[in-house]
């Protein structure tokens, strides 16, 4: 298994970050690795979404362990390799939230896929933090 974790602290509560996760159509605003996304159903366990990458490739993922204002994970299989990304919002003492992405990747290309998937985590989390702290986002499509 290949694992990786990255986090960033934001000055806002989880309730300000969570809507940025659940409004999947807005993910391209803070994740340059997503050109478009279509959620098939509610933002809940078992729902799938199709993500179009900047190069036009499409991946289908499944939401798991959705806990509003706390965490969710998504699972994607790429060429026989299972990629799980855990997104969590942990309260900080005195307010604020630690936004954390962790990966668990298993399969024949775990290290190569893992490095590709996680390379932009610092930029993605920085953009997510900036948008959450600015409040300049829509909570619904």
N, CA, C and O atoms as a GROMACS GRO file, in nm:
protein
  564
    1UNK      N    1   0.086  -0.118   0.000
    1UNK     CA    2   0.000   0.000   0.000
    1UNK      C    3   0.090   0.124   0.000
    1UNK      O    4   0.190   0.131   0.071
    2UNK      N    5   0.051   0.220  -0.081
    2UNK     CA    6   0.121   0.348  -0.089
    2UNK      C    7   0.033   0.451  -0.020
    2UNK      O    8  -0.086   0.460  -0.049
    3UNK      N    9   0.091   0.529   0.073
    3UNK     CA   10   0.012   0.628   0.145
    3UNK      C   11   0.080   0.764   0.140
    3UNK      O   12   0.201   0.776   0.119
    4UNK      N   13  -0.001   0.865   0.158
    4UNK     CA   14   0.050   1.003   0.161
    4UNK      C   15  -0.053   1.089   0.233
    4UNK      O   16  -0.173   1.061   0.227
    5UNK      N   17  -0.007   1.193   0.300
    5UNK     CA   18  -0.098   1.285   0.367
    5UNK      C   19  -0.044   1.427   0.356
    5UNK      O   20   0.077   1.451   0.362
    6UNK      N   21  -0.137   1.521   0.340
    6UNK     CA   22  -0.101   1.663   0.338
    6UNK      C   23  -0.215   1.739   0.404
    6UNK      O   24  -0.332   1.705   0.388
    7UNK      N   25  -0.180   1.843   0.480
    7UNK     CA   26  -0.285   1.922   0.546
    7UNK      C   27  -0.247   2.070   0.546
    7UNK      O   28  -0.132   2.107   0.523
    8UNK      N   29  -0.348   2.152   0.572
    8UNK     CA   30  -0.331   2.296   0.583
    8UNK      C   31  -0.433   2.346   0.686
    8UNK      O   32  -0.543   2.293   0.696
    9UNK      N   33  -0.395   2.448   0.761
    9UNK     CA   34  -0.486   2.504   0.860
    9UNK      C   35  -0.555   2.627   0.802
    9UNK      O   36  -0.492   2.714   0.743
   10UNK      N   37  -0.687   2.632   0.822
   10UNK     CA   38  -0.768   2.745   0.777
   10UNK      C   39  -0.829   2.812   0.901
   10UNK      O   40  -0.850   2.748   1.004
   11UNK      N   41  -0.856   2.941   0.889
   11UNK     CA   42  -0.907   3.018   1.002
   11UNK      C   43  -1.059   3.010   1.017
   11UNK      O   44  -1.116   3.077   1.104
   12UNK      N   45  -1.124   2.931   0.934
   12UNK     CA   46  -1.270   2.923   0.935
   12UNK      C   47  -1.316   2.787   0.989
   12UNK      O   48  -1.239   2.691   0.986
   13UNK      N   49  -1.440   2.779   1.039
   13UNK     CA   50  -1.491   2.650   1.086
   13UNK      C   51  -1.520   2.555   0.969
   13UNK      O   52  -1.530   2.597   0.854
   14UNK      N   53  -1.533   2.430   1.003
   14UNK     CA   54  -1.561   2.326   0.901
   14UNK      C   55  -1.686   2.357   0.821
   14UNK      O   56  -1.694   2.323   0.703
   15UNK      N   57  -1.783   2.422   0.883
   15UNK     CA   58  -1.908   2.455   0.814
   15UNK      C   59  -1.886   2.551   0.698
   15UNK      O   60  -1.973   2.562   0.611
   16UNK      N   61  -1.774   2.620   0.694
   16UNK     CA   62  -1.741   2.708   0.581
   16UNK      C   63  -1.666   2.632   0.472
   16UNK      O   64  -1.666   2.674   0.356
   17UNK      N   65  -1.604   2.522   0.507
   17UNK     CA   66  -1.528   2.442   0.409
   17UNK      C   67  -1.617   2.335   0.345
   17UNK      O   68  -1.607   2.310   0.225
   18UNK      N   69  -1.703   2.273   0.425
   18UNK     CA   70  -1.784   2.161   0.377
   18UNK      C   71  -1.862   2.192   0.250
   18UNK      O   72  -1.865   2.108   0.160
   19UNK      N   73  -1.927   2.309   0.238
   19UNK     CA   74  -2.001   2.337   0.114
   19UNK      C   75  -1.912   2.337  -0.011
   19UNK      O   76  -1.961   2.312  -0.122
   20UNK      N   77  -1.785   2.364   0.005
   20UNK     CA   78  -1.694   2.358  -0.110
   20UNK      C   79  -1.672   2.214  -0.155
   20UNK      O   80  -1.648   2.189  -0.273
   21UNK      N   81  -1.681   2.121  -0.063
   21UNK     CA   82  -1.673   1.979  -0.098
   21UNK      C   83  -1.803   1.933  -0.164
   21UNK      O   84  -1.800   1.866  -0.268
   22UNK      N   85  -1.916   1.968  -0.106
   22UNK     CA   86  -2.043   1.914  -0.154
   22UNK      C   87  -2.091   1.976  -0.285
   22UNK      O   88  -2.171   1.916  -0.356
   23UNK      N   89  -2.044   2.095  -0.316
   23UNK     CA   90  -2.080   2.158  -0.443
   23UNK      C   91  -1.975   2.117  -0.547
   23UNK      O   92  -1.889   2.196  -0.585
   24UNK      N   93  -1.985   1.993  -0.592
   24UNK     CA   94  -1.883   1.935  -0.679
   24UNK      C   95  -1.865   2.012  -0.810
   24UNK      O   96  -1.756   2.014  -0.866
   25UNK      N   97  -1.970   2.074  -0.859
   25UNK     CA   98  -1.959   2.151  -0.983
   25UNK      C   99  -1.863   2.268  -0.973
   25UNK      O  100  -1.816   2.319  -1.074
   26UNK      N  101  -1.833   2.310  -0.851
   26UNK     CA  102  -1.740   2.420  -0.828
   26UNK      C  103  -1.597   2.374  -0.799
   26UNK      O  104  -1.509   2.457  -0.780
   27UNK      N  105  -1.572   2.242  -0.796
   27UNK     CA  106  -1.437   2.193  -0.767
   27UNK      C  107  -1.332   2.253  -0.860
   27UNK      O  108  -1.221   2.281  -0.814
   28UNK      N  109  -1.360   2.274  -0.989
   28UNK     CA  110  -1.257   2.334  -1.075
   28UNK      C  111  -1.210   2.472  -1.028
   28UNK      O  112  -1.102   2.516  -1.067
   29UNK      N  113  -1.289   2.541  -0.947
   29UNK     CA  114  -1.247   2.673  -0.895
   29UNK      C  115  -1.127   2.663  -0.802
   29UNK      O  116  -1.046   2.755  -0.796
   30UNK      N  117  -1.116   2.551  -0.731
   30UNK     CA  118  -1.006   2.538  -0.636
   30UNK      C  119  -0.917   2.418  -0.661
   30UNK      O  120  -0.819   2.398  -0.589
   31UNK      N  121  -0.948   2.337  -0.762
   31UNK     CA  122  -0.865   2.221  -0.795
   31UNK      C  123  -0.833   2.224  -0.944
   31UNK      O  124  -0.915   2.185  -1.027
   32UNK      N  125  -0.714   2.271  -0.977
   32UNK     CA  126  -0.672   2.283  -1.118
   32UNK      C  127  -0.664   2.148  -1.188
   32UNK      O  128  -0.659   2.143  -1.311
   33UNK      N  129  -0.663   2.039  -1.113
   33UNK     CA  130  -0.660   1.906  -1.171
   33UNK      C  131  -0.796   1.854  -1.214
   33UNK      O  132  -0.808   1.740  -1.259
   34UNK      N  133  -0.900   1.936  -1.199
   34UNK     CA  134  -1.036   1.899  -1.237
   34UNK      C  135  -1.087   2.001  -1.339
   34UNK      O  136  -1.099   2.120  -1.309
   35UNK      N  137  -1.117   1.953  -1.460
   35UNK     CA  138  -1.174   2.042  -1.562
   35UNK      C  139  -1.326   2.051  -1.546
   35UNK      O  140  -1.385   2.157  -1.566
   36UNK      N  141  -1.388   1.939  -1.509
   36UNK     CA  142  -1.534   1.934  -1.489
   36UNK      C  143  -1.566   1.812  -1.404
   36UNK      O  144  -1.489   1.717  -1.396
   37UNK      N  145  -1.682   1.820  -1.340
   37UNK     CA  146  -1.725   1.707  -1.258
   37UNK      C  147  -1.877   1.699  -1.260
   37UNK      O  148  -1.946   1.801  -1.259
   38UNK      N  149  -1.927   1.577  -1.264
   38UNK     CA  150  -2.072   1.556  -1.262
   38UNK      C  151  -2.103   1.454  -1.153
   38UNK      O  152  -2.059   1.339  -1.160
   39UNK      N  153  -2.179   1.498  -1.054
   39UNK     CA  154  -2.220   1.410  -0.944
   39UNK      C  155  -2.349   1.340  -0.985
   39UNK      O  156  -2.444   1.404  -1.031
   40UNK      N  157  -2.352   1.209  -0.969
   40UNK     CA  158  -2.469   1.127  -1.005
   40UNK      C  159  -2.542   1.090  -0.876
   40UNK      O  160  -2.521   0.982  -0.821
   41UNK      N  161  -2.629   1.179  -0.829
   41UNK     CA  162  -2.702   1.156  -0.706
   41UNK      C  163  -2.659   1.256  -0.600
   41UNK      O  164  -2.588   1.353  -0.630
   42UNK      N  165  -2.703   1.234  -0.476
   42UNK     CA  166  -2.668   1.327  -0.369
   42UNK      C  167  -2.524   1.307  -0.325
   42UNK      O  168  -2.462   1.205  -0.357
   43UNK      N  169  -2.471   1.404  -0.252
   43UNK     CA  170  -2.337   1.390  -0.195
   43UNK      C  171  -2.351   1.300  -0.072
   43UNK      O  172  -2.360   1.348   0.041
   44UNK      N  173  -2.351   1.169  -0.097
   44UNK     CA  174  -2.378   1.070   0.008
   44UNK      C  175  -2.308   0.939  -0.026
   44UNK      O  176  -2.268   0.916  -0.139
   45UNK      N  177  -2.295   0.854   0.076
   45UNK     CA  178  -2.234   0.723   0.056
   45UNK      C  179  -2.294   0.652  -0.065
   45UNK      O  180  -2.416   0.647  -0.081
   46UNK      N  181  -2.206   0.598  -0.149
   46UNK     CA  182  -2.250   0.519  -0.263
   46UNK      C  183  -2.274   0.596  -0.391
   46UNK      O  184  -2.279   0.535  -0.498
   47UNK      N  185  -2.290   0.728  -0.383
   47UNK     CA  186  -2.308   0.806  -0.506
   47UNK      C  187  -2.177   0.808  -0.584
   47UNK      O  188  -2.068   0.801  -0.526
   48UNK      N  189  -2.189   0.817  -0.714
   48UNK     CA  190  -2.070   0.825  -0.799
   48UNK      C  191  -2.061   0.963  -0.862
   48UNK      O  192  -2.159   1.037  -0.869
   49UNK      N  193  -1.942   0.995  -0.907
   49UNK     CA  194  -1.922   1.116  -0.985
   49UNK      C  195  -1.822   1.088  -1.095
   49UNK      O  196  -1.732   1.005  -1.081
   50UNK      N  197  -1.840   1.158  -1.206
   50UNK     CA  198  -1.748   1.148  -1.319
   50UNK      C  199  -1.667   1.276  -1.322
   50UNK      O  200  -1.721   1.386  -1.331
   51UNK      N  201  -1.536   1.260  -1.316
   51UNK     CA  202  -1.446   1.373  -1.316
   51UNK      C  203  -1.371   1.376  -1.449
   51UNK      O  204  -1.312   1.276  -1.490
   52UNK      N  205  -1.374   1.492  -1.514
   52UNK     CA  206  -1.298   1.512  -1.637
   52UNK      C  207  -1.171   1.588  -1.601
   52UNK      O  208  -1.176   1.695  -1.540
   53UNK      N  209  -1.058   1.531  -1.638
   53UNK     CA  210  -0.928   1.592  -1.610
   53UNK      C  211  -0.895   1.695  -1.718
   53UNK      O  212  -0.957   1.694  -1.824
   54UNK      N  213  -0.799   1.782  -1.695
   54UNK     CA  214  -0.764   1.884  -1.795
   54UNK      C  215  -0.726   1.826  -1.931
   54UNK      O  216  -0.744   1.892  -2.033
   55UNK      N  217  -0.672   1.702  -1.934
   55UNK     CA  218  -0.635   1.641  -2.062
   55UNK      C  219  -0.752   1.572  -2.131
   55UNK      O  220  -0.735   1.512  -2.238
   56UNK      N  221  -0.872   1.579  -2.070
   56UNK     CA  222  -0.991   1.519  -2.130
   56UNK      C  223  -1.021   1.379  -2.079
   56UNK      O  224  -1.130   1.327  -2.103
   57UNK      N  225  -0.927   1.316  -2.010
   57UNK     CA  226  -0.952   1.183  -1.955
   57UNK      C  227  -1.063   1.192  -1.851
   57UNK      O  228  -1.077   1.293  -1.782
   58UNK      N  229  -1.141   1.085  -1.839
   58UNK     CA  230  -1.249   1.081  -1.742
   58UNK      C  231  -1.229   0.966  -1.644
   58UNK      O  232  -1.188   0.856  -1.682
   59UNK      N  233  -1.260   0.992  -1.519
   59UNK     CA  234  -1.253   0.892  -1.414
   59UNK      C  235  -1.387   0.890  -1.341
   59UNK      O  236  -1.450   0.994  -1.322
   60UNK      N  237  -1.431   0.771  -1.301
   60UNK     CA  238  -1.552   0.759  -1.222
   60UNK      C  239  -1.512   0.716  -1.082
   60UNK      O  240  -1.438   0.620  -1.064
   61UNK      N  241  -1.563   0.789  -0.984
   61UNK     CA  242  -1.531   0.764  -0.843
   61UNK      C  243  -1.659   0.741  -0.765
   61UNK      O  244  -1.768   0.781  -0.808
   62UNK      N  245  -1.645   0.677  -0.649
   62UNK     CA  246  -1.757   0.651  -0.560
   62UNK      C  247  -1.731   0.716  -0.425
   62UNK      O  248  -1.623   0.703  -0.369
   63UNK      N  249  -1.833   0.786  -0.374
   63UNK     CA  250  -1.823   0.847  -0.241
   63UNK      C  251  -1.843   0.742  -0.134
   63UNK      O  252  -1.930   0.655  -0.146
   64UNK      N  253  -1.763   0.750  -0.029
   64UNK     CA  254  -1.772   0.658   0.085
   64UNK      C  255  -1.758   0.738   0.215
   64UNK      O  256  -1.697   0.844   0.218
   65UNK      N  257  -1.814   0.685   0.320
   65UNK     CA  258  -1.795   0.739   0.456
   65UNK      C  259  -1.817   0.890   0.462
   65UNK      O  260  -1.733   0.964   0.514
   66UNK      N  261  -1.930   0.935   0.410
   66UNK     CA  262  -1.962   1.077   0.410
   66UNK      C  263  -2.018   1.116   0.548
   66UNK      O  264  -2.122   1.064   0.590
   67UNK      N  265  -1.949   1.206   0.616
   67UNK     CA  266  -1.989   1.257   0.747
   67UNK      C  267  -1.990   1.409   0.736
   67UNK      O  268  -1.883   1.471   0.744
   68UNK      N  269  -2.108   1.471   0.719
   68UNK     CA  270  -2.115   1.615   0.697
   68UNK      C  271  -2.033   1.697   0.797
   68UNK      O  272  -2.034   1.672   0.918
   69UNK      N  273  -1.964   1.794   0.742
   69UNK     CA  274  -1.878   1.886   0.817
   69UNK      C  275  -1.760   1.818   0.885
   69UNK      O  276  -1.691   1.880   0.966
   70UNK      N  277  -1.736   1.690   0.852
   70UNK     CA  278  -1.623   1.617   0.912
   70UNK      C  279  -1.533   1.551   0.810
   70UNK      O  280  -1.412   1.576   0.807
   71UNK      N  281  -1.592   1.466   0.723
   71UNK     CA  282  -1.504   1.391   0.633
   71UNK      C  283  -1.584   1.316   0.527
   71UNK      O  284  -1.705   1.294   0.539
   72UNK      N  285  -1.512   1.278   0.423
   72UNK     CA  286  -1.563   1.185   0.323
   72UNK      C  287  -1.442   1.126   0.252
   72UNK      O  288  -1.332   1.180   0.259
   73UNK      N  289  -1.464   1.016   0.184
   73UNK     CA  290  -1.359   0.961   0.100
   73UNK      C  291  -1.418   0.931  -0.037
   73UNK      O  292  -1.539   0.916  -0.054
   74UNK      N  293  -1.329   0.923  -0.134
   74UNK     CA  294  -1.371   0.878  -0.266
   74UNK      C  295  -1.277   0.768  -0.312
   74UNK      O  296  -1.157   0.770  -0.284
   75UNK      N  297  -1.336   0.673  -0.384
   75UNK     CA  298  -1.261   0.558  -0.434
   75UNK      C  299  -1.266   0.557  -0.586
   75UNK      O  300  -1.372   0.574  -0.646
   76UNK      N  301  -1.150   0.537  -0.646
   76UNK     CA  302  -1.139   0.532  -0.791
   76UNK      C  303  -1.046   0.417  -0.826
   76UNK      O  304  -0.941   0.402  -0.764
   77UNK      N  305  -1.082   0.337  -0.925
   77UNK     CA  306  -0.993   0.233  -0.973
   77UNK      C  307  -0.935   0.277  -1.106
   77UNK      O  308  -1.007   0.312  -1.199
   78UNK      N  309  -0.801   0.275  -1.113
   78UNK     CA  310  -0.729   0.316  -1.234
   78UNK      C  311  -0.638   0.200  -1.274
   78UNK      O  312  -0.541   0.169  -1.204
   79UNK      N  313  -0.669   0.138  -1.387
   79UNK     CA  314  -0.587   0.027  -1.438
   79UNK      C  315  -0.556  -0.078  -1.331
   79UNK      O  316  -0.442  -0.120  -1.316
   80UNK      N  317  -0.658  -0.119  -1.256
   80UNK     CA  318  -0.641  -0.223  -1.155
   80UNK      C  319  -0.583  -0.175  -1.023
   80UNK      O  320  -0.556  -0.256  -0.935
   81UNK      N  321  -0.562  -0.046  -1.009
   81UNK     CA  322  -0.508   0.011  -0.885
   81UNK      C  323  -0.619   0.091  -0.817
   81UNK      O  324  -0.680   0.178  -0.879
   82UNK      N  325  -0.645   0.062  -0.689
   82UNK     CA  326  -0.749   0.130  -0.613
   82UNK      C  327  -0.690   0.253  -0.545
   82UNK      O  328  -0.594   0.244  -0.468
   83UNK      N  329  -0.749   0.369  -0.574
   83UNK     CA  330  -0.706   0.496  -0.516
   83UNK      C  331  -0.816   0.545  -0.423
   83UNK      O  332  -0.929   0.570  -0.466
   84UNK      N  333  -0.784   0.558  -0.295
   84UNK     CA  334  -0.877   0.611  -0.196
   84UNK      C  335  -0.819   0.743  -0.147
   84UNK      O  336  -0.705   0.748  -0.100
   85UNK      N  337  -0.900   0.849  -0.157
   85UNK     CA  338  -0.859   0.979  -0.105
   85UNK      C  339  -0.956   1.014   0.007
   85UNK      O  340  -1.077   1.020  -0.012
   86UNK      N  341  -0.900   1.038   0.125
   86UNK     CA  342  -0.978   1.074   0.243
   86UNK      C  343  -0.964   1.223   0.264
   86UNK      O  344  -0.853   1.275   0.274
   87UNK      N  345  -1.078   1.293   0.270
   87UNK     CA  346  -1.081   1.438   0.289
   87UNK      C  347  -1.138   1.460   0.428
   87UNK      O  348  -1.251   1.419   0.456
   88UNK      N  349  -1.064   1.524   0.517
   88UNK     CA  350  -1.115   1.543   0.652
   88UNK      C  351  -1.099   1.687   0.698
   88UNK      O  352  -1.008   1.759   0.656
   89UNK      N  353  -1.190   1.727   0.785
   89UNK     CA  354  -1.193   1.860   0.844
   89UNK      C  355  -1.186   1.842   0.995
   89UNK      O  356  -1.281   1.797   1.058
   90UNK      N  357  -1.072   1.878   1.052
   90UNK     CA  358  -1.050   1.859   1.195
   90UNK      C  359  -1.049   1.995   1.265
   90UNK      O  360  -0.975   2.084   1.225
   91UNK      N  361  -1.132   2.011   1.370
   91UNK     CA  362  -1.136   2.140   1.440
   91UNK      C  363  -1.002   2.168   1.509
   91UNK      O  364  -0.937   2.078   1.561
   92UNK      N  365  -0.964   2.295   1.507
   92UNK     CA  366  -0.843   2.339   1.574
   92UNK      C  367  -0.878   2.408   1.705
   92UNK      O  368  -0.983   2.471   1.715
   93UNK      N  369  -0.793   2.398   1.806
   93UNK     CA  370  -0.819   2.469   1.931
   93UNK      C  371  -0.833   2.619   1.903
   93UNK      O  372  -0.753   2.676   1.829
   94UNK      N  373  -0.933   2.681   1.961
   94UNK     CA  374  -0.952   2.824   1.942
   94UNK      C  375  -1.021   2.860   1.811
   94UNK      O  376  -1.030   2.978   1.777
   95UNK      N  377  -1.069   2.762   1.738
   95UNK     CA  378  -1.137   2.788   1.611
   95UNK      C  379  -1.051   2.750   1.493
   95UNK      O  380  -0.933   2.718   1.508
   96UNK      N  381  -1.109   2.753   1.380
   96UNK     CA  382  -1.037   2.714   1.259
   96UNK      C  383  -1.048   2.564   1.234
   96UNK      O  384  -1.105   2.489   1.314
   97UNK      N  385  -0.994   2.524   1.122
   97UNK     CA  386  -1.006   2.386   1.076
   97UNK      C  387  -0.877   2.341   1.009
   97UNK      O  388  -0.819   2.414   0.930
   98UNK      N  389  -0.834   2.221   1.040
   98UNK     CA  390  -0.726   2.158   0.965
   98UNK      C  391  -0.791   2.079   0.852
   98UNK      O  392  -0.868   1.986   0.876
   99UNK      N  393  -0.759   2.116   0.730
   99UNK     CA  394  -0.810   2.047   0.611
   99UNK      C  395  -0.703   1.945   0.573
   99UNK      O  396  -0.588   1.981   0.548
  100UNK      N  397  -0.741   1.818   0.568
  100UNK     CA  398  -0.643   1.712   0.546
  100UNK      C  399  -0.687   1.621   0.433
  100UNK      O  400  -0.803   1.580   0.425
  101UNK      N  401  -0.593   1.591   0.346
  101UNK     CA  402  -0.612   1.491   0.241
  101UNK      C  403  -0.514   1.378   0.271
  101UNK      O  404  -0.396   1.402   0.294
  102UNK      N  405  -0.565   1.256   0.271
  102UNK     CA  406  -0.480   1.139   0.288
  102UNK      C  407  -0.514   1.039   0.178
  102UNK      O  408  -0.630   1.029   0.136
  103UNK      N  409  -0.416   0.967   0.133
  103UNK     CA  410  -0.440   0.866   0.030
  103UNK      C  411  -0.396   0.729   0.078
  103UNK      O  412  -0.302   0.714   0.155
  104UNK      N  413  -0.469   0.630   0.030
  104UNK     CA  414  -0.435   0.489   0.049
  104UNK      C  415  -0.450   0.425  -0.088
  104UNK      O  416  -0.561   0.416  -0.141
  105UNK      N  417  -0.340   0.381  -0.146
  105UNK     CA  418  -0.343   0.332  -0.284
  105UNK      C  419  -0.285   0.191  -0.287
  105UNK      O  420  -0.174   0.167  -0.239
  106UNK      N  421  -0.362   0.099  -0.345
  106UNK     CA  422  -0.318  -0.039  -0.354
  106UNK      C  423  -0.333  -0.088  -0.497
  106UNK      O  424  -0.429  -0.056  -0.566
  107UNK      N  425  -0.237  -0.167  -0.539
  107UNK     CA  426  -0.243  -0.224  -0.673
  107UNK      C  427  -0.109  -0.217  -0.742
  107UNK      O  428  -0.011  -0.170  -0.684
  108UNK      N  429  -0.105  -0.264  -0.865
  108UNK     CA  430   0.023  -0.277  -0.936
  108UNK      C  431   0.096  -0.146  -0.963
  108UNK      O  432   0.218  -0.146  -0.973
  109UNK      N  433   0.026  -0.037  -0.975
  109UNK     CA  434   0.091   0.092  -1.006
  109UNK      C  435   0.075   0.192  -0.892
  109UNK      O  436   0.071   0.312  -0.915
  110UNK      N  437   0.065   0.141  -0.768
  110UNK     CA  438   0.034   0.227  -0.653
  110UNK      C  439   0.130   0.345  -0.640
  110UNK      O  440   0.084   0.458  -0.623
  111UNK      N  441   0.258   0.323  -0.646
  111UNK     CA  442   0.355   0.432  -0.626
  111UNK      C  443   0.346   0.535  -0.737
  111UNK      O  444   0.344   0.655  -0.711
  112UNK      N  445   0.342   0.489  -0.862
  112UNK     CA  446   0.336   0.584  -0.974
  112UNK      C  447   0.207   0.665  -0.972
  112UNK      O  448   0.210   0.787  -0.988
  113UNK      N  449   0.095   0.598  -0.954
  113UNK     CA  450  -0.034   0.668  -0.949
  113UNK      C  451  -0.039   0.758  -0.826
  113UNK      O  452  -0.087   0.871  -0.834
  114UNK      N  453   0.010   0.708  -0.714
  114UNK     CA  454   0.010   0.787  -0.591
  114UNK      C  455   0.084   0.917  -0.606
  114UNK      O  456   0.036   1.022  -0.563
  115UNK      N  457   0.202   0.912  -0.665
  115UNK     CA  458   0.280   1.035  -0.684
  115UNK      C  459   0.208   1.131  -0.777
  115UNK      O  460   0.211   1.252  -0.754
  116UNK      N  461   0.143   1.080  -0.880
  116UNK     CA  462   0.069   1.166  -0.972
  116UNK      C  463  -0.053   1.228  -0.905
  116UNK      O  464  -0.080   1.347  -0.923
  117UNK      N  465  -0.127   1.148  -0.827
  117UNK     CA  466  -0.248   1.195  -0.762
  117UNK      C  467  -0.218   1.301  -0.656
  117UNK      O  468  -0.293   1.398  -0.642
  118UNK      N  469  -0.111   1.283  -0.582
  118UNK     CA  470  -0.084   1.370  -0.467
  118UNK      C  471   0.007   1.488  -0.497
  118UNK      O  472   0.026   1.574  -0.411
  119UNK      N  473   0.063   1.494  -0.614
  119UNK     CA  474   0.159   1.601  -0.646
  119UNK      C  475   0.101   1.741  -0.628
  119UNK      O  476   0.173   1.833  -0.590
  120UNK      N  477  -0.028   1.756  -0.656
  120UNK     CA  478  -0.088   1.890  -0.646
  120UNK      C  479  -0.161   1.915  -0.515
  120UNK      O  480  -0.225   2.020  -0.500
  121UNK      N  481  -0.155   1.823  -0.419
  121UNK     CA  482  -0.226   1.843  -0.293
  121UNK      C  483  -0.192   1.977  -0.226
  121UNK      O  484  -0.285   2.045  -0.181
  122UNK      N  485  -0.065   2.018  -0.218
  122UNK     CA  486  -0.038   2.149  -0.155
  122UNK      C  487  -0.109   2.264  -0.225
  122UNK      O  488  -0.164   2.352  -0.158
  123UNK      N  489  -0.109   2.265  -0.357
  123UNK     CA  490  -0.176   2.373  -0.431
  123UNK      C  491  -0.327   2.366  -0.416
  123UNK      O  492  -0.393   2.469  -0.400
  124UNK      N  493  -0.383   2.245  -0.421
  124UNK     CA  494  -0.528   2.228  -0.408
  124UNK      C  495  -0.574   2.275  -0.270
  124UNK      O  496  -0.673   2.348  -0.259
  125UNK      N  497  -0.504   2.233  -0.166
  125UNK     CA  498  -0.545   2.272  -0.032
  125UNK      C  499  -0.526   2.422  -0.008
  125UNK      O  500  -0.606   2.484   0.062
  126UNK      N  501  -0.422   2.480  -0.064
  126UNK     CA  502  -0.402   2.626  -0.051
  126UNK      C  503  -0.516   2.702  -0.119
  126UNK      O  504  -0.565   2.801  -0.064
  127UNK      N  505  -0.559   2.657  -0.236
  127UNK     CA  506  -0.669   2.723  -0.307
  127UNK      C  507  -0.801   2.703  -0.233
  127UNK      O  508  -0.882   2.795  -0.225
  128UNK      N  509  -0.823   2.583  -0.179
  128UNK     CA  510  -0.943   2.555  -0.102
  128UNK      C  511  -0.949   2.643   0.022
  128UNK      O  512  -1.054   2.701   0.053
  129UNK      N  513  -0.838   2.654   0.092
  129UNK     CA  514  -0.830   2.741   0.211
  129UNK      C  515  -0.862   2.885   0.174
  129UNK      O  516  -0.942   2.950   0.242
  130UNK      N  517  -0.801   2.934   0.068
  130UNK     CA  518  -0.822   3.073   0.028
  130UNK      C  519  -0.968   3.100  -0.004
  130UNK      O  520  -1.024   3.202   0.037
  131UNK      N  521  -1.030   3.009  -0.077
  131UNK     CA  522  -1.172   3.027  -0.113
  131UNK      C  523  -1.261   3.020   0.012
  131UNK      O  524  -1.353   3.101   0.026
  132UNK      N  525  -1.235   2.926   0.100
  132UNK     CA  526  -1.316   2.914   0.223
  132UNK      C  527  -1.302   3.038   0.309
  132UNK      O  528  -1.401   3.087   0.364
  133UNK      N  529  -1.180   3.089   0.322
  133UNK     CA  530  -1.159   3.207   0.406
  133UNK      C  531  -1.216   3.334   0.344
  133UNK      O  532  -1.254   3.426   0.416
  134UNK      N  533  -1.221   3.339   0.212
  134UNK     CA  534  -1.273   3.458   0.145
  134UNK      C  535  -1.426   3.464   0.151
  134UNK      O  536  -1.485   3.572   0.148
  135UNK      N  537  -1.489   3.347   0.160
  135UNK     CA  538  -1.635   3.341   0.158
  135UNK      C  539  -1.692   3.370   0.022
  135UNK      O  540  -1.814   3.379   0.007
  136UNK      N  541  -1.607   3.384  -0.080
  136UNK     CA  542  -1.650   3.421  -0.215
  136UNK      C  543  -1.679   3.295  -0.298
  136UNK      O  544  -1.611   3.267  -0.397
  137UNK      N  545  -1.780   3.222  -0.258
  137UNK     CA  546  -1.817   3.102  -0.331
  137UNK      C  547  -1.966   3.081  -0.320
  137UNK      O  548  -2.033   3.136  -0.232
  138UNK      N  549  -2.016   3.001  -0.411
  138UNK     CA  550  -2.158   2.965  -0.408
  138UNK      C  551  -2.172   2.829  -0.342
  138UNK      O  552  -2.092   2.739  -0.367
  139UNK      N  553  -2.272   2.814  -0.257
  139UNK     CA  554  -2.292   2.686  -0.192
  139UNK      C  555  -2.379   2.592  -0.274
  139UNK      O  556  -2.389   2.474  -0.243
  140UNK      N  557  -2.444   2.645  -0.379
  140UNK     CA  558  -2.526   2.560  -0.466
  140UNK      C  559  -2.500   2.599  -0.612
  140UNK      O  560  -2.466   2.713  -0.642
  141UNK      N  561  -2.516   2.502  -0.699
  141UNK     CA  562  -2.499   2.525  -0.844
  141UNK      C  563  -2.606   2.618  -0.893
  141UNK      O  564  -2.610   2.650  -1.012
   0.00000   0.00000   0.00000
